[in-house]
Amino acid sequence: MAEYAHPDVLVSTDWVAEHMHNTDNVRLVEANEDVLLYETGHIENAVKIDWVQDLQDDTVRDFIDAEAFAELCAENGISNDTTVVFYGDRNNWWACYAFWVFRLYGHENAVIMDGGRKKWVDEGRDLTREKPDFSRAEYTAPDGPNVSIRSFRDEVLEHQKRRGQMVDVRSPEEFRGEITHLPDLPEESSMRGGHIPGARNVPWSTAVNEDGTFKSREELEKIYQEGEGLDRSAETIAYCRIGERSSHTWFVLTYLLGFDNVSNYDGSWTEWGNLVGMPIERGDAQPVEA
C-alpha cells in the first residue's frame, strides 16, 4: 500500500485480525448497504452503524448534527482518539460513506479495511453474531462539519458553469440517461435520466480488483488521469445517485491518488435530476481534450 498518496488510511484484513481485540484503542465499524447483513454475522468486536438510522436526520434530510454525532460515537465506545476501522459490503460503498461523514466531523483517526467484508469472508475468516457491549466513551462534539469536502447544489451549478472538473461515478447506462437507477437498487424517484453537463463518467467499480481491494496507484492513475484527463490539482466534484458510490471515488481520488481538492455532492442525481431549471446532458461524455 506504500505507493498510495496517503497509505495510512488503509489497513489490511491481516492488520484487523491482529488488532481486533485491542478494543481500548481500536473500534471496528461495519456499514452496509444491506442493513440486515450485520445480524447474520460480523467481525468480532465490530459495531454496526446504519447509514440511514444512525447518520441521517430525516426531519431535515441531512446528516445528524454535531451533538448527535458525538452521542453516536460515545454510545459505541468511540472517543476522539479511537482509531475507527470501517468495512462493509459492496466493496466498501457505505464504509467509505461513513468514513466521509466521520471526516466531515473532524475524526482524524479513521481508516478503511481494504477489500471490505467480501475479502474477509472470502479468506475464510470467522464471523460472529454476538454483539459487543462496550462502555460508554467520552466524545467532545466538534464545532460543526467540515464542508470543504461536501458540495451543495448551488456550488455544483457554479462549478459546472465554470466547466470545473466533475466525475459521475454511476454506470454508463445511468450516465447516458438510459436508466435512472440500477435494477438491483431501490428507485429514489429521479424525474430525468442523464448527467450534469461536462462530467466525466468513471464508474466507481473501475477502482477495485476482483477481490474487493483497491487497484494499485499506477492502475488508478491510468484510469482517472491518463484515461479521463483529470487534473490532480484541480477542484473536483464527485457525484452518483445518493452519494454513497461517490464517497468511494472521493476516497480514491483524495487518499489513494492525492488529489488536492475533492468534494462529494451527496445530493447527487436524485437531487439534480429533479430540480427545475437545472441543465442536463444525455449520451456519452465528450472525448478527452488532447
Secondary structure, 3 states (H helix, E strand, C coil): CCCCCCHHHEECHHHHHHHCCCCCCEEEEECCCCCCHHHHCECCCEEECCCCCCCEECCCCEECCHHHHHHHHHHCCCCCCCEEEEECHHHHHHHHHHHHHHHHCCCCCEEEECCHHHHHHHCCCCCECCCCCCCCCCCCCCCCCCHHHECCHHHHHHHHHCCCEEEECCCHHHHHCCCCCCCCCCCCCCCCCCECCCCEECCHHHHECCCCCECCHHHHHHHHHHHCCCCCCCCEEEECCCCHHHHHHHHHHHHHCCCCCEEEECCHHHHHCCCCCCCCECCCCCCCCC
